[in-house]
Amino acid sequence: MTDQTISKPDATGRRSFIRTAAAGGLSLAAVSLLSGEPVAAQRGRYGRGAPADAQGDADLLNAALGLEHEGIAAYTIAAGSGLLEPAVVEVGVLFRGHHRQHRDELARVIRTLGGTPVEPKTDAEYVEALGLGALRNQTDVLNLALRLERGATSAYLGIMPSLQDGDHDHLAARIAVDEAAHFAALAGALGQSMPETGFIFG
Amino acid sequence: MTTLRAVMLLALPLVCGSLGEAEGRAQPADGARLYSQRCGGCHSLDANRVGPRHRGLIGRRAGSVPDFRYSAALARAEFAWSRVRLDRWLRDPRAMVPGTTMGVRLSDPTERRAIIDYLASED
């Protein structure tokens, strides 16, 4: 992680010293002793053993942004398909709104990390990739949405061990919970029962 | 919003109050389900999505699906996917190929094996 994500406004001088010392070959442990900061704090909030990596986190969050783009497109195309009852369209539009908020926050964080947020693909590309042309009725649409929300939940949980900054972990967790809530509502609408065992998501 | 509330309220008892479908921890034969659950957020067998398509993965050179835009790290990779490499990859992709944008880790070896078996069967 670069200083951009771990620096605090009141610590500029100390950070500058840390950078200089590190460049001079001091170990992280030595820098920690000299600076008074725990080593873990310089390795991302959770101190997972590797130096925090802003570019790496930006790349992972950009992949997540791609997921949000896909979800937004799927709900938009489904809402205009004519296959859904008005009440279901209303729920889909609500969920799409959540995904748009996820998109905006992910893009904001990616920019603060110096990255460039990935752009959405075309609707035609989403239609082909997701097989949207094969959907014939509301149940088909809900089942696809269910799969996408479940997959997205697992994807966010799956990247969390790879994220270096605790704030990014927290963001991924918050989004994962939203996706899980969508999954639960969709499963209920389809009449699916809850699993008997825990660890529903990956 | 009244209709919306009604739909949500109808959904909740179904989600929260019923028990039935058993979905325990990984079994070797659960590859298709696990693939859908763990990988299906970003991948499909036959379409490039957030990640590249997977059919024919075993034996394929890494970073070689022609119409998918890979990270520079994976595009530079000079190996072909084998079961052993896939297991390493799924355990911690960024440790295996630093700089890859694939960050999902699967810590359960039984799940990894089931997914790899499934991918091998879909060649």
Boltz contact constraints between the chains, C-beta under 6 A:
constraints:
  - contact:
      token1: [A, 59]
      token2: [B, 101]
      max_distance: 6.0
  - contact:
      token1: [A, 60]
      token2: [B, 103]
      max_distance: 6.0
  - contact:
      token1: [A, 63]
      token2: [B, 50]
      max_distance: 6.0
  - contact:
      token1: [A, 63]
      token2: [B, 101]
      max_distance: 6.0
  - contact:
      token1: [A, 66]
      token2: [B, 50]
      max_distance: 6.0
  - contact:
      token1: [A, 67]
      token2: [B, 50]
      max_distance: 6.0
  - contact:
      token1: [A, 87]
      token2: [B, 3]
      max_distance: 6.0
  - contact:
      token1: [A, 87]
      token2: [B, 7]
      max_distance: 6.0
  - contact:
      token1: [A, 90]
      token2: [B, 4]
      max_distance: 6.0
  - contact:
      token1: [A, 91]
      token2: [B, 7]
      max_distance: 6.0
  - contact:
      token1: [A, 129]
      token2: [B, 47]
      max_distance: 6.0
  - contact:
      token1: [A, 129]
      token2: [B, 49]
      max_distance: 6.0
  - contact:
      token1: [A, 147]
      token2: [B, 40]
      max_distance: 6.0
  - contact:
      token1: [A, 151]
      token2: [B, 40]
      max_distance: 6.0
  - contact:
      token1: [A, 151]
      token2: [B, 41]
      max_distance: 6.0
  - contact:
      token1: [A, 152]
      token2: [B, 41]
      max_distance: 6.0
  - contact:
      token1: [A, 154]
      token2: [B, 37]
      max_distance: 6.0
  - contact:
      token1: [A, 154]
      token2: [B, 38]
      max_distance: 6.0
  - contact:
      token1: [A, 154]
      token2: [B, 41]
      max_distance: 6.0
  - contact:
      token1: [A, 155]
      token2: [B, 41]
      max_distance: 6.0
  - contact:
      token1: [A, 155]
      token2: [B, 42]
      max_distance: 6.0
  - contact:
      token1: [A, 155]
      token2: [B, 104]
      max_distance: 6.0
  - contact:
      token1: [A, 158]
      token2: [B, 104]
      max_distance: 6.0
  - contact:
      token1: [A, 158]
      token2: [B, 105]
      max_distance: 6.0
  - contact:
      token1: [A, 159]
      token2: [B, 103]
      max_distance: 6.0
  - contact:
      token1: [A, 159]
      token2: [B, 104]
      max_distance: 6.0
  - contact:
      token1: [A, 161]
      token2: [B, 105]
      max_distance: 6.0
  - contact:
      token1: [A, 162]
      token2: [B, 94]
      max_distance: 6.0
  - contact:
      token1: [A, 162]
      token2: [B, 103]
      max_distance: 6.0
  - contact:
      token1: [A, 184]
      token2: [B, 15]
      max_distance: 6.0
  - contact:
      token1: [A, 185]
      token2: [B, 11]
      max_distance: 6.0
  - contact:
      token1: [A, 187]
      token2: [B, 15]
      max_distance: 6.0
  - contact:
      token1: [A, 188]
      token2: [B, 11]
      max_distance: 6.0
  - contact:
      token1: [A, 188]
      token2: [B, 14]
      max_distance: 6.0
  - contact:
      token1: [A, 188]
      token2: [B, 15]
      max_distance: 6.0
  - contact:
      token1: [A, 189]
      token2: [B, 11]
      max_distance: 6.0
  - contact:
      token1: [A, 191]
      token2: [B, 14]
      max_distance: 6.0
  - contact:
      token1: [A, 193]
      token2: [B, 18]
      max_distance: 6.0
  - contact:
      token1: [A, 193]
      token2: [B, 20]
      max_distance: 6.0
  - contact:
      token1: [A, 193]
      token2: [B, 21]
      max_distance: 6.0
  - contact:
      token1: [A, 194]
      token2: [B, 18]
      max_distance: 6.0
  - contact:
      token1: [A, 194]
      token2: [B, 19]
      max_distance: 6.0
  - contact:
      token1: [A, 195]
      token2: [B, 21]
      max_distance: 6.0
  - contact:
      token1: [A, 195]
      token2: [B, 23]
      max_distance: 6.0
  - contact:
      token1: [A, 196]
      token2: [B, 19]
      max_distance: 6.0
  - contact:
      token1: [A, 196]
      token2: [B, 22]
      max_distance: 6.0
  - contact:
      token1: [A, 197]
      token2: [B, 24]
      max_distance: 6.0
  - contact:
      token1: [A, 202]
      token2: [B, 37]
      max_distance: 6.0
  - contact:
      token1: [A, 202]
      token2: [B, 38]
      max_distance: 6.0
